[in-house]
Amino acid sequence: MPILKWDENYSAGVKILDDEHKQLIAMINKAYDSVTNMEEDIVLRELVKEMRAYAASHFATEDNLMNTYGYPALAEHLEMHESFAVKAEALNNLVSSGDKVDPVKVFKLLADWLRDHIMKTDKELGKFLNEQGVK
């Protein structure tokens, strides 16, 4: 059973960003389910790969929009993306080496990203993009 469901409170106001943010909510639910169903070892390897792919794809989308429209907080936003990507890569290295990854750590990383980045920083980006006519 999902711990989170998409609602408009998560919306950045830009369809492509919202669609990609829905993928993050699905990953949070997958991490939560892996813990509650005691399937961490099965699920985490794939989830960490999904996180890396999500970061690459979603960050490219945002980076393109920020560059295209001259987003004034571009540098700070890119630093946040880099920080998440580094954490996702570190988790991937742990999984790839066969080390055990704490599923709570993965869940926390994703949940913190939702709370701290999407609910704040991406909403600011969405507002800026809306002002530029991007919906």
Salt bridges, closest charged atoms under 4 A:
ASP19 OD2 - LYS15 NZ 2.62
ASP19 OD1 - LYS22 NZ 3.85
GLU20 OE1 - HIS58 ND1 2.43
ASP41 OD1 - LYS100 NZ 2.90
GLU50 OE2 - LYS30 NZ 2.37
GLU62 OE2 - HIS21 NE2 3.66
GLU62 OE2 - HIS58 NE2 2.68
GLU62 OE1 - HIS77 NE2 2.77
GLU62 OE1 - HIS81 NE2 2.72
GLU62 OE1 - HIS117 NE2 4.00
ASP63 OD1 - HIS81 ND1 3.21
GLU89 OE1 - ARG52 NE 2.77
ASP112 OD2 - LYS108 NZ 2.68
ASP112 OD1 - ARG115 NH1 3.12
ASP116 OD1 - ARG115 NE 2.86
ASP116 OD1 - LYS120 NZ 3.94
ASP122 OD2 - HIS21 NE2 2.80
ASP122 OD2 - HIS58 NE2 3.90
ASP122 OD1 - HIS77 NE2 3.03
ASP122 OD1 - HIS117 NE2 3.04
